[in-house]
């Protein structure tokens, strides 16, 4: 079936028992080529969805003997097992297919799981033949284009007839790797999510009711202006009318605001696409040409043989080849909550052919599921869009969700917009009544009257545009995008955006030891075996201690073999290459032991050492038992040996005998022996060494006669861990990372309590914690003791707890949960699968990028790419920078909002011509400054070391602090005072004639220029949120701030000199420029005065003066909401012809009315005691509580 089409409908698969002779025919056609890594930055099919599931069995008739391995195993007749489902026919048609199967046929294995399809494809052996792969050695590293074709019949036949030779394919020479395989089955990537085009972003930015209303008003103004310019007859000697310029200028200003906003959205989207591509990048262990490699997840191909280990997140679909006690959690893929035990594919095929009961048989490996326990390998059958999880991810792609801070600011922006909108509506009606009242004495023609009315409407609508702070959500987005990009450069991969905000206010960090506080570069430096000891450094050691080379040379071969068995067979590490160097890849503890075996105990090859032993069972490391086990059949056939290695002080309690290091003869382990070994363990631990015990036990049969079984007939491991034989222990050194003690000190200075949570014993933990600066005079506890505490006792001891040793993942989760219950904001690190609950429970979970499992990474919010504690401190600083950036911009924006709206309102009401001193175009320029430019400048400030000089803000801290309100009110008073003095007293001060139109234009230009320059200078004031004076700290490190200010200054100068017609201004001379800049620059020393004003005094004044404002605001908000609700109901009833609202709808309107306005509260703290010594002004949202 070279074309890749479905097998003929007459295909019948004989289900009767038949002789097996696979070994005569099973062969892999390994084509030639070369392997080239091709890393792709596209979306990942491996994240857990919260969506419907395509794996549940559809309603169809099952044949007898169907499996009970969950509802997702489908058993139907073989003839229909490979028929395409409706809509999937294209997956069954592949031109020039050299493989026996098409992607569609392989998909029938998994969607849902189908033993019939598995049998129809020839079982594991048939699938491997059809994919031209080998279940033992994997794909060939030399494969480019495959040299031969395999038909469906050749792959699936399992008789003893001679296997037909496949003809050579005529194909052109290829230099790229796996060309045919990639072409037919695709790569393990999903098509990149289509980015929103710039024109659509522009339309979204423009598609705002207020902007559209302003556009309509500007268009009418332009039409009237053009009529006055070209249609009306001018008076003799009068200059041509330029009223049309204002309409054009407003339209251009709207286009600029829309374009800049959409460009920001476009840049933000690109930034997060890159971030997501990095987030989905990871390494996978595969077998190619008989050797194990780590390759990028996007480079996995159909036909690859992949390793499975506890904690792995499975990236592709496949069939289980072989392994030990493999169990998977498929709840994220199939919805089945039980752990699913996997059966090797060949064993399943044998049972199917023999007609045996298929109950419980499941050889299928599903992408998106997690390995809970056991180890093994599987053959990849589907990747990318063809894999089960890939199909789900293609259907559930969603946009990035808003963070809590973004949602909070959106509510605040709505409240500010309502206040500004109320002012604009009030202004419109005041001017409208004045306009209507003067119509009887107005001698202007109709077009001029219409133009005057439009001017009133345009100014009112423009005030709404200025009042709506659309820059607030933009500022958060920019700050988050900037912070996540910079954090990625500093080894923090942010997976969940809200973690950036939360981390800034963390009050507690629970850190692992290995790899986070230490280098995770482990070396065996000491050991004790039956009275003989070795050490890497002989000086200072006890008498009788030998150098490791001399100690190893004195051992008999049998002892060396026993130690090599324990560290080589009882291990999940493997040989490979990193950076071109031969090395061991896996757990750093295991690689340290393997290094000892290779350098001193005569182990030549890890693969050879394992091949020399007959492995019966593998029990991976369990964090509760603190050990891992393996069972081998003894070479002389006399029985079986259980090999165990793990935490030495725990394994010592399992032992009742000891082995002589020379003869391996066993004897009783006396109390004196225990005391001596405990003393050695403690001495190693005090030197910051991790102690690993090596024990074993021989059994005449397997399973042992006294072994306990669970209800499923599986061996209970704990029943084997007794009366073991002690062989020896080693001490592994893992030095503290450079810079960690300093990072811990800085975190503590910033008000963050650092605790160490480790699986090591208390002595080793105390030594490392003391060296790191974590342990001072606090409390050290061990996990078993900690978990027995009652809740009250635990809550009393946790504040003093500095080190939790011998802890299990559940101990860590309990600690995190109790810290959160005590009001702490908790960050926690984790690397293992069992750490996932603690990572999920924490406010911010940090997983390890190097030694962490994929399950831990999925449960975390941030991945530490270098596993370094110092990187947590970096996240803390950037988290505080994000919150600071938003507050800086908020402080600036509210100041401009207050001054611009009040200035336009007062000047328009006071003007005889009912014209604001700031025209619509000028207000739009101010809006561009305060919304977009200021967001770019203030939201991109990198953190300084000074952010660590303050304590974390509590969760109840208000969004706008007392210091911020003080600066907002102080600067608003100053700016209004200056502009009102210039506007109302400018003629007297400058000696201008109120009836001289040229001089009045100059005065209006001075007011506009001074107002803009005050915003530019105030931007510098807002770089600080505290009462310190240095507003230029770190400004040279923020290139955005410098560039944006140059743009604003340059644009303002250009507007004054050449923007006369559009902005209704005129060029200024040197004296007038000096007046503008000097008056505006006074805002800098004025800010110093504001900062010197005591916060307590300001809060008392604000509480007294602000109360009437709050009452008025609530009253206006409720009125506006009622008017809006009535209008909405009338619209539905009259225009939409809908029935009257139901009682539920009315109740909903009432509920919305109650939620219409956030509360503004001046708080004096609990019982009159100020938080941090200061009163707080809070904005309270009735739904979410105090912010």
N, C-alpha and C positions, 0 to 999 in steps of 0.2 A: 504494500500500500504506500508506494513512494510519494504519491500526491498528498498524503496526509488526510485523505477522506475517510469517512466512517466505514468500518468494515461492512461487507454485504449483509443484508438482512437475514440471509440464510445461515449466518454463522451460528453454530451450536457448540456449546462447551460441555463436554462430557463430565458429569459430576460423580461418576462411579469411581470406585477405588482403582487406581492404576499404579504400576511400578514407577518409582522415581529414579531417574537417571540424569538429574540435572548436571551432575559434575562432568558428564561426557560432552555436554553441549554448551554449558554456561560459559560464555566468553564475552569480553568487552572489546568492541572495536574502538581503539583509541586513536583518533585522528591526529594529524600533526598541525602545528601552529605555535604561537607564542603567547604568553599571558601578559596583558597590559592592564594595569589598574585604571579604571575610569570612574572617578568619583563624581556623582551627580548631585546637584543641589535642588532636589525637588521634594515634594511632600512625601511623608512617610506612612506606609500602611500599617504601622505597628502600634499606634496609640489606642488605648481602650476606648471604645465608643459607648455612648449611652443611647443606643438606638435599637431599632428592631433587628431581628437576627435571622439571617437567611438559612441557618443550618437546621432549623427544626423540620422534622419529617413532614412532607405534605401528605394530605389524606390520600392514601392509596393502599391497595391490598398488600399485606406482607405475607410472605411465604412461611411455612412452618419452620421452626428453628431459628426465628429471627433473634438477633442479639438483644440483650437487655442492657447493653452498655450505654444507656441513655437514649432518649428519644431521637437522637440524631443519627443512629445507625439504620440505614435503609437496606432491606434485603428484597430484591425483586428478581425476576427471571433474567438470566444472563443475556438473552436475545435483545431485550429492551434496555439493558443497563447502560449502553453507550449511545442511545439515541439522543440527539440534541433536544434541549428544551426550546420552546418557542422563543424566538428572539436571539438565540445564541448560535444560530447556524453558521455565522461568520467565523466563529472560533474553531469550527471543524474543517474549514477549508483553508489550506496553506499550499501555495504553489511551490513546486520544486522542493518538497519536504524530504530530506534524506533520513528522517527519523520515522519510527514506526507509528508514532502517535501525534495527534494534533493537540494544541492547548485545550480545546473543548473536551476531547476524550479524557484527558488527565483531570480536568475539572470535575468530571463525573464521580471521581473518587471521594470528593469532599463535600459536595453541595446537593444533598446532605451526604454524610458518610455512607458509602455503599460497598458492602462486601461483594455484591454481584459484579460491580464494575471492577473491583480489585481482581476477582477471579477471571473476568473476561479479558483483562489486560495481561494475564499470565502471571499474576502474583508479583512479588518483589523481583524475582529473577527475570520475568518477562519485561517488567517495566525498565529494569536496568539495561537489558539487551536492546529494547526499543529506543532508549535514550542514548545508546552507545556509551555507557558509563560502566563503572566497576564499583561494586559495593565495598570492596576492600581498599582500593587505591584511589578511588575518586576519578575526577577528570584528569586528563593529561595537561600538564603545563605547556606542552608544545602544540596544543590544538589551535588551528585557525579555521579553515574550511574542512568539514569532515570528508574523508576520502571515499567512504562507501555508503550505500543506502541499505536500510533495513526495512523490510516490509512488515505489515501487521501480523501476517501468518508466521513469518520467521521468528518474530519476537514472542508470540504467545503460545507456540506449539511446545508441548512438554512431553512428547513421545521420545522413544529411543532411536527414531530414524536419524539418519545422518543429517546434520545441520547444513542447509544449503549455503554455499559460499555467496557472499554479497558482491556484486560487481563493483569495480572501481568507478567512481563518479568523475565525469569530465568537468572539472571546475578550474577557474583561473586562479593563479597564485595569489594568496592573500597574506598581508603582513599583519593585519589586526587579529587579536585573539578572539576565538570563539565566534566567528562571523556567522556561520550557519545557525548555531545554537541561539545566539541573540536575535537573529532575524526571525526564526520560527517561534520561539517561546517568549521573546522579549527579555528586557532587563528588569531587575528588581527595583523599579522606580515607578512613580505615578506621574502622569503628565502634570507639568507645573500649573498651578491654579492661575487661570487667566487674570492678569492684573487689570484693575479698572482703568480704562483709557482716560487720558487727560481731559478729553472733551466731556466725558461723563462726569468726572469730578468737578469740572467747571460748571456744568449744568446743575449738579447737586448743590454746589456752593451758591449759585445764583437763584436756585429754586426756593427762595425764602419769601414769605408773604410780604414782609416789610420792604425787601429789596425790589420785588415786583411792583409794589405800590409806588415806590420812589421812582422806578423806571417809567411808569405810566405818567406820573406827574412831570417828570423831566421831558418826556416826549411831547406832552401837551405844551409845556413851556417852550420847547424848541419850535413847535408848530406856530405858536403865537409870535415868537420872536422872528421867525422867518416871514410871517405875514406882515409884521411891522416893518421888516427890513425891505421886503420886495413888494408887498401888496398895498400897504398904506401910503398915502401921499404925504411926504414930510413937509414940515413948515419951511418956508423960504429961509435959507441960511443955516438951518439946523444940521448937525452932523448926522451921518448915517446911524441908524439904530443898531446897537450891538447886543440887544437883549437875547438874541439866539445863542450867544456864546455861553450863557449860563446853562442852558439845556444841554449843549454839547459837552461842557465841562463836567456836569453831573453824570452824564452817561459814561464818559471816559473814566471818571473816578470810580463808578460802579464796576466797570470792566476791570480796572486795576485791582480793586479790592477782591473781586471774584477770582481773578487770575492768581494773585498771590496766595489766597486761601487754598485754592485747588492745588497749586504747586506744592504747598506745605503738606497737604493730604497725600499727594502722589509720592513725595519724598518719604513720608512716614510709612506708607504702604511698602515701598521698596525696602526700607530698613527692616521691617518686620518679616518680609519674605526671606531676606538673607539670614535673619536670626533663626527663623523656623528651619531653614535648610541646615544650619549648623546644629540646631537642637536635635534633628533627626539623624545626625551622622553618628555612626558607631562601628565598632570592629566585631567581626564574626569569625569563629574558628571553623575552618574547613580542612578537608583532606584532598590534596591534589598530588598526583604522581606518587602516592604513598606517603607523603609527608604532611604534617599539620602546619597550617599557616593561619595568620590572622589577616583577613581582608576586609575591605569596606563593605558594609551591609548592602550597598547598591550594586556591588559587583558579584553577588551570589547569582548563580545560573541554574537552570533546570539541568539535573544530572549531577550536581555537586553533592558531595557527602559532607554533612555538617555535624559538629559535636554538640551534644546536649549536656548541660550541667545544671545543678540547682541554682535557681535565680535567673536563668536565661529567659529572655522574652523572645519567643520563636518568630523569626522574620518571614518565613515562607512555608508553603504547604509541602508535605512530603509523606514518606512511608518509613516507619521505624525499621532499622536494619537489625541492630543488636544492642544490648546494654544490660544494666543491672537495676532491677526494681524501679523502672522509670514510671513516674506519676506526674500528670499534668493538670493544671487548673485551667479549664476551658470556659470558665464562667463568662469571661469578657468576649468570647467568640460564639459560644453556643448557648449560654444561659444555664448550663448544667453546673450546679454548685459543688457537686462531689468531685473529689480527686479521681481522675481517670487513669487507671493503670494500663500501660501500653504493652502489647504483645508483639514480638518480632514478626516481620512480614513472612518469612519462610515458614515459621511455625503455624501462622494463621493459614497459609496456603495448604500446608500438609493436612490440617484438620478439615479444611473445606473439601479437599479432594477425597478424604477418607469418609466423608459423610458424618463426621462427629458433630456433637452439639456445638454450635457457635456462640453460645452464651458467654458474654464477657469478653469476646475477642475484639480488640481495637488496635489495629496497626497504624492508624492515621494520625499524623502530626499536623496540627492546624495552626496556621499563622495567627499571631495575636495572643495565643495561649502562653502560659508560664510553666516552667519546669519546677515542680515542688520538691521532688527528691529523686535520687537515682542519677545514673549517667548513661550515655549511649550515643549512637550515631543514627542519622536518618538520611534518606535519599530525597533530594528536592524534586518535586514534581510540578509546582506552579509558583510563579513569581509575579511581582508587580500587579498590574491590573487584573491578571488571571487568578491571583491567589484569593483565598476566601476573604481575608481581611482587607486586601486591596480593594475588592469590590465594595465592601462596607464603607471604607474611607472615601471612596469616590462619591458615595451617595450622601455622606454626612459632613462634607466640608462646610465649615462655618467661618464667619468672620471673627476677628479678635474681639472678645467681650470687653466691655468697659470695666475699668478697675473701680474699687470702692471710692477712691478719691475723685475719679472722674464723675461718678454718679453724684457724689456729694456736691461737687462744684457745679454740675448741671442744675441742681436744685437751687443753689445760691445764685447762679446766673439768672434763673427764672425770677427769683425775688427781686434782684436788681433791675431786671428788665421791666417788671411790673411798676416799680417806683418811677423809673424813667418814662415808661409809657404813660403813666398817670400824669406826670408833669407835661408831657407833650400834648396829651388830650386837653388838659386844662389850658395850656397856652393857645391851642388852636381855637377853643371856644371863646377865650378872652379876646383874641384878635379878631375872630369872626364877628362877635357882637360889636366890637369897635368899628369894624369895616362896614357892617350893615347899618350901624347908627349914623355913619358919615356919608352914606350913599346920596342922601337928599341934597347935600351941599357939595358933592364931588363933581367937579367940572370936567374930569377926564373922559375920553371917549371909551366906548365899550371894550375894545381890545386891551386898553391900558388897565381898565378895571378888572378884567379877567386875568391879566398878568399879575396884578396886585394880589388877587385872591389866590392865584397859584403859588405866589411867593410865600403866602401864609401857610398853605398846605405843605409846600416843599420843606420849609423850615421845621414844621411840626413833625413831618415824617423823618427828616434827617436827625432830629433829636432822638427819635425812637431808635434809629440805626446806631447812633452813638451810645445810647443807653443800653442796648443789648450787648452784653459782654461775651460775644462769641469766642473771644480769645481765651477764655478760662479753660474750657476743655482742650483747646489747642495747646495751651501751655503745659498741661499735664501730659498730653501725648508726646509733645516735643521733649519734655524732660525725661519721660520714660524711654523714648527711642534713643536719645542721646546717652542716657545712663546705661542702658542695656548694651549698646554698641561698645562703650568704653569698658564696661565690666567684662565683656567677652575678651577684649584685649588684655585684661588683667586676670584671666583664668576663671571668670565666673560666667557660666552659661545660664542665663535667666530663662526658665521654661514657663513660668507663670508671672505675668507682669505685676500683679498686686504684691508679689514678694518684694519688689523694689521699695514700694512705699512702706510695707510693714517692717522690713529689716531695719529701717532708719530708727525705729522706736523700740527695738529689741532691748529687753532688760535682763535676759538670761540666755546664755549659750551653753548647751550641753554637748561637749565635743568628745568624739572618739579619740583614742590614743594613737593606734597604729596608723601610720601614713598621714595623719592629720597634724598631730603634735610632733610626730617623729618622721624620719625620712623614708620609712618603708623600704630601706635598703638593708636587708637582714643578712647577717653572717654568723655562722656558728663559731663562737669564740671560747667555749668551755664545755666540758662534759664529764660525767662520772658514770662508770660502768663497773659494778662489782669490785669496788675498792681501787680500781685504777682510774686516774683522772688525767685530763689534758686541758691545756689552755693555750690560747693564741699568744698570750704574754705570760712568760713563766715568772717574771719578777713579781714579788709581792704575793705569790700564790702559796698555798699550804705545801708543806713538804710532800714529796712523792708525785707532785703534778708534773707531767711531761709535756713537751711540745707536741702538737697534734700529729706531726709527721712521725715522730718517734713512737707515740702511742699506737698509731695505726699500724706501723711496721711490726709491732709486737703481737698483734692479734692473729690467731689462727684463721685459716680460710673459712671455716664453718661459721665463726663468729661474724666475720665480714659479710658472709652471705646472708646471715640472719638480719643484720642491720640494714643491708641493702634491700632485702625483701620488704622491710618495714617502711623504708622511705621511698622506694621506687614503685612497688606494687600498690601500696596503700597511699596513693596520691592521684590527684587529677591534673597535675602539671604535665607539660609535654615539651619536647625539644623543638626549637624553632630559631628564627633569625630576627634580630632587631637591630636596625641601623647597620646592616651588613655583618653583624657579629653573631656567632653561634651562642645561644643562651637557652635557659629554661624559661618557659612562659607559664605563668599561673600564680597561685598564692605565694607571696614573698616568703612565708614560713616554709612552705614546701620546697621552693627553689633553693633556699639556704641549705636545707638538709640534702637535697640532690647534689648541690655543689660539693658538700662534704663527701658524699659517696663517690662522686666522680674523681675528685682530686686526691683522696686519701684511701678509699676502700676498694679501689679497683673496678668500679662500675664503668664499663666502656660506653655503652649506649643504653639510654633509657628504654627505647623500644625493644632492644634485645633482652634487657633484664626482665621486662614484662612478658615477652614472648617465651622466655624460659620457664615461666610459671603457668600453671593451669588455674586461672582465676575463676572461682565459683560464685563469689558474691562481693559486691562493693556497697558499702554503707557510707555515703558522703558525710562530711563534717556537719555536726549538729550543734548549734549554739547553746542548746540546753544541756546536752551531755558534755560539751566541750571536748569532743574527740571524734575521730573518724576510724572506720574499720574496713578490713578486707579479709576474705577467706580464700585460701589457696589449697590445692591438693598437693600433699607432699610428694616430692619427686620419686621417692622409693615406694610410693603407694601404700604406706603404712597408716595413713589417715589424713586429717585436715588440720590446717593451722589458722587460727584467728589472729590477725595482726591488728594492733590498736596503737594509735599515737594521738596525743592531745595534752591537755593541761596536766602537768606532772603531779601537783598536789591532789588532784581529783583521781587520776589513775592510780595513785598510790593506795587510795582507800579501796580500790577494786582488787588489789593484789594480796595473795596469801603466800606466794612463793617468790624466790629470786633465782636468777640463772647465773652460773659461774661464767665469767667472761672468757675463760680459756677453754673449758670443756663443754659449756652449755648445760652442764648437769644442774638439776634444780634442787633447791633446798628450801626449808621453811624461812619465811620472812619474819624475823623475831622483832619484838618491841624495840630492842636496841637498834636494829637495822632501820626501823621506821624513824626513830628519833634522829639517827645520823643522816638519813636521806632528807628528812624535813629540814635539818640544819643546813644541808647543802643547798636545798631549794631556796631557803631564806637568804643565804649568803649570795646566791646568784641574783635573787630579786633585788636585794639592797644595792647591787651594782647595776641596776636597771636592765637586767637581762630577762628575756622571756624564756621560761623553762618549759621544755617539751619532754614528756615522758614517752618511752618506747616499751610496750609490753606485748605479750602474746600468750596464747594457750593452744595446746594440741588436743585434738579430739579424734577418737577412732572412727567416727562416722559423722555425716552431715545430712540433715540437721542433727545436732546432738540429742541424745535420748532425753535429757532433762530440760530441753529448751521449751519455752512457752510459746504458744501460738495465739494469735488474735482470732476474732470471729470470722475473718476471711481466710483463715488458714495460713497467714503470713507470720514469719518469725518476729517475735518481740525482742528487739535488740538489747534492751535493758536486762533481760533475763540471762544474757551471755556474759555480762560485765560483772563477773564475780569469780573469785579464786583464780585470778590471772597470775602470770609469771612476770615479774619485774626484770627487764633487761638493762635499762639504764636511762639516763636523762642527759639532755644537752641544754646549754644556755645560748640563746640567740640575741645578739646585740642589734638594737635599732636606735641609732642616735637621735637626739632631739633635733628637729629642723632648725637651721640658722634663722634667726629673726623671730621665732615663736615666742620666747620669753618677752621680747620687746612688744610684740603684738598683743600678748596677754596683758601686759602692764597698761598699754594704751586703752584696751577695751575696758579694763577695770577703772581707769581714769575717766572714761566716758560714762561711767555709771552702769556698766554691764557686768553682771556676775558670771564668771566663767567656771563651769564645773566639768570635771573629767569623768566620763562614763566608759568603762573598759571591761573587757573580759579577763584581763590579767589579775593576778592575785593582789591582795592589798599592799604587800611589801613593795612589789615592783611598781604598782600604781603610785604609791606614795613617793617613791624615789623620782619617778618621771614628773609627777605633779609638782614636787618641790623644785626640780630643775627648771620647770616651765614657769614657775611663779604662781601656779594655781593654788597649791596647798600652802597655807600660812599657819594658822592656828585653828582651823575649822574642824569639821567632822569628816571622818573616813568611815564608810560602811561597805559591807559586802552585800551582794544581791540577795542571797537567801535570808539574811537578817533583815534587810530593808523591806522585802515584800511581806514579811510577817507582821509589820507594824500596823496598828489601827490607824484610822484616818486622822484622828485628832493628834495622836503621837507623831504620825508622819508629817503632818502640817507644821508641828512644832519643831521638828528636826531639820526639815528641808532648808529653811533659811540659812542654817549653819553648815549644811552639807557641801563639801567641796570635791570629794572623790567618791564615786560609787564603783567599787571593784567587783570582780567576778559576777558581773551583771548579765542578765539575759535580756534579749530584746523586749520582753514583757516588762522587766524592771524599768527599762528606759522609757517605755510608753507610759507606765504608771507615774514615773517622775515628771514627765512632760505634762501629763494630764493634771497632776496636783499643782504644778507651778502655774498653769493657766488658771486653775480654779482660785489660786491665791492672787490673781490679777496681774500676773507677769505676762510679758510678750516674749515667747520662747522661740529660739532658734536651736535646731538640733542637727547633728550630723549622723549619717548612717551609711553603711556599705553593703549590708547583707539583705537577703530576701526577707528575713524575719524582722528587719528594721523598718519595713514599710509601714506598719501601724504607727510607730513612733513618729516617722516622717510625716505621715498624714495628720496625726494629732497636733503636731507643732504648728505654730503660726507661720514659721518658715522652715522648711526641711531642706538641708544640704546633703546631697549624695556625692559619692566619690567618683570622679570621672575615670580614674585609673583602676582602682581595685573594687569599685562598686558593681553590683549586679544590675542587670537591666531593670529588674523589678524595683530595686531601690531608686533608680533614676526616674522611673515612671511615677513613683510616689512622691518625689521631691519637687520643690519649686525652683531650686537653683542647683546646678551641678558644678562642683569644684573641679575644674579641669586638671589642676595640679595636686589635688588632695591636701592642700596646705591651709593650716589655720589662719595664716596671715591673709589669705584671700577672703576669709570670712570678715575680717576687719575692713577690707576694701569694700565689701558689700555693705557693711554698716555705714561707712562714710558716704557711699553713693546713695544709699537709702535716705540718709539725712539730707543729702544734696537735693534729691528729688523733692522732698517735702519743703525744703527751704526755697527752692526755685519757684514752686507754685505759690508759696506765701509771698515771696518778693513781687511776683507779677500781680497777685491779687491786691497787694498794698498799692502798687502803682495804678492798677486799673480802676480801683474804686475812687482814688484821688481824682483821676482825670474825669471819671463819670460825674462825680459831684460838681466839679468846677465847670465842665463844659455845659452840662445841662442847666445849672443855675445861671451861668453867664449868658447863655442864649435866651433863657426864659426872661430874666430881668431886663436885659437890653432890648429885647423885642417889645416887651410891655411898656418900657419907658420911652421908646422911640416914637416920635410923632408919625413917622412913616411906617410904623409897625414892622421894622426890619431889625433882625438880630445883628449885633456887631460881628458875629461870626456867620458868614454866609454858608449855604448848603455845601458848596465845594470845599470851603475851609474846614467845615465840620467833618466831612468825609476824609480829608487829609489827616486830621487829628485822630479819627477813628482808625485809619490805617496804621498810624504811629502806635496807638495804644493797644490795638488788638494783635497785629501781626509782628511788627518790628520789635515791640517790647517783649513779646512772647519769645521770639528768637533770641533776643539779647539776654533776658533775665532767666529763661528756663534752661540755659546751657552753661550756667556757671559750674565749673568743676569744684569738688569739695576741697577745702583747705584743712590743714591739721587742726585748725581752730574748731571744727565741728565736733571734735572729740573732747572739747573742754567743757561741755555742758551735759547735763543728765538727760536721759531719754524723756520724751513727752509721754505722759500717760494716755491711755486709750480715750479717756474722757476729756482730753485737752481740746479747747475750741479751735476752730479753723483760723479764726481771726483773733489774735492775742491782744492783750492790753497795749503792748508796745506798738503793734500794728495800727490799732485804732487811734492811738495817740499821734502817730506820724501821719495817718490819713487825714485826721481832723486838722492837725497843725498845718500841713501843707495846703489843704483846701482853703483854710482861712487866709493864708498868705497869698495864694494865687488869686483868690477872689478879691482880696483887698487891693492888690497891685492893678489888676485889670479894671476894677471899678473906678479906682483913682484915675487911671489913664483915660477911661471912657468918659466919665462924668466931669473930671476936672482937668482933662488934658488940654482943652482950649485955653484955660486960664494959665496953666503951668507953662505951656509952650507958646502962648501969645497968638493962638490961631483965631481966625475969624469964623464963627459958627456958620456964617452964610457963604463962606468960600468953599466951593465944592472940592477943589484940588486939595486944600488943607484938610478938609474932613476925610478925604480918601487917605491922605498921609496918616492922619490920626488912627483911622481904622486899621491901616497896615501896621502901625506901631503896636496896637493892641493885639492883633493876630500874631505878629512876629514874636512879641514878648511872651504870649501865651504858649506858643510852640517851644520856645527856648526854655521856658520853665519846665516843660515836660522832659526835655533833654537833660537838664541839670538834675531834675528830680529822679530820673532813672538811676543816676549814680547814688543818690540818697537811699534808694530802695535796694541797693546791693547788701545792706545790713538790715537785720531784723531785730538786733539787740540795741542796747544803749551805748555801744562803743562808737568811737568817732572815725576810725579809719575806713572810709568807704571805698578806698582804692585797693584794699588788700586782695591780691591774686588777680587783679584785673588784667595783667599782662598775659595770664594763662588762658584767658577766654577770648579766642580770636573772633568768635561770633559777635561778642559784645563790642569789640573795637570796630569791626567792619560795619556792623549795623549802625553804630553811632556816626561813623563817617558818611554812610549813605544818607542818614536822616539830616545831618548838618549840610551836606552837599545839596540835597534836594530842597531843603528850606531856603538856602541861599539862591538857588536857581529859581525857585518860585517867586521870591521877592523881586528878582531882577527881570525875569522874562515871563512871569505868569500873570501879568497885570489884568489882561482881558478876562481870563478864565476865573481867576480868584477875586476879581474886583478890587485889586490893590494897585499900588504904584511903587516904583523903585525908591529906596531910602538913601539918604546921604550918610556920611560918616558919623555925624552927631546923633542922628536918629538911630543908627545901628548901635552906637554906644549906649544910648538910653535903654534899648531893648535888652542887650546882653547883660549890662550891669544890673538892671532891675531883676532880670531872671536869675542871675548868678547869686543874688542875695539868698536864694532858697538853700544854698549850701550852708552858710553860717546859721541861717534860721533853723535848719535841721539839727544843728548842734544844740541850739536853745531848746528845741522840742525834746531832744533826748535827755537834757538836764532836768526837765520838768518831772517831778516825782510821779511814778505810776499810780500810787495810792490816791494822790490828789485828783489826778485825771479821772480815775474810776468813780470817785464820789461825785465829781461834776457831771460825768457822763450819765450816771444813774439818775441824777436830778433833772438834767436837761433832756435826756433821751427818752424818759417815760412818755411825755406827750407825743413825741415822734412815733414811738412804737404803737401807741393807741390809735393815732391817726392812720398809720400804715395798715393796721389790722382792719380798721373800719373801711378804708378805701378798697382793700383787697377783697373783702367780703362783698361789697357793693359791686365791684367789677365782675366778680365771679357770678353773682346773681344775674347781672345783666347779660353776661355771656351765656349762662345756662338757659335763660328765657329766650335769647336770640337763637340759640342752637335748637331749642324745641320748636320755635316758630318756623325755623328753616326746614326742619324735618317734616313738620306738619303741612306747611304751605307749598313748598317747592318740591320736596321729595315725595309728597302724597303718602307719607307714612302714618300709621296710626299713632294716637297719643301715647306718650311714654307710659310704660307700666309702672307699678308701684316699686319694682326693683330698680328701674332706671331712675325714678325720682329719688329713691333712697341712695342710689349711687351718686346722684348729683349733690345730695346733702352731704354725703361722706366726702366727696371731692371738695365741697365748700369748706368743710372743716380742715382739710389738708391744704387749702389753697395757699396759705402763707406760713412760712417758717416763723417760729417765735424768736424774738430778739430779747435776750435776758442779760441783765447785769448781775453777775454772781459775786458774792463776797466769800465764797468758799464754804466749807463745812463748819458750822458753828461760829461763823464770823472769822475763821482762820483762812488766810489767803494761801492758795497753792503756790509753792515756790516764793512765798512772801508777797505775791502780787494779787490784786483782784483780777477777775476775768470777765470779759464781755463775750457772751456765747450766743451763737445762732442755733436755735433748737428746732429740729425737724420733728413734727408730731409723730411721723411714722418711724423714724430711725432713732429718735432720742437725741441727746445732746451730742454735738460734734466737737 
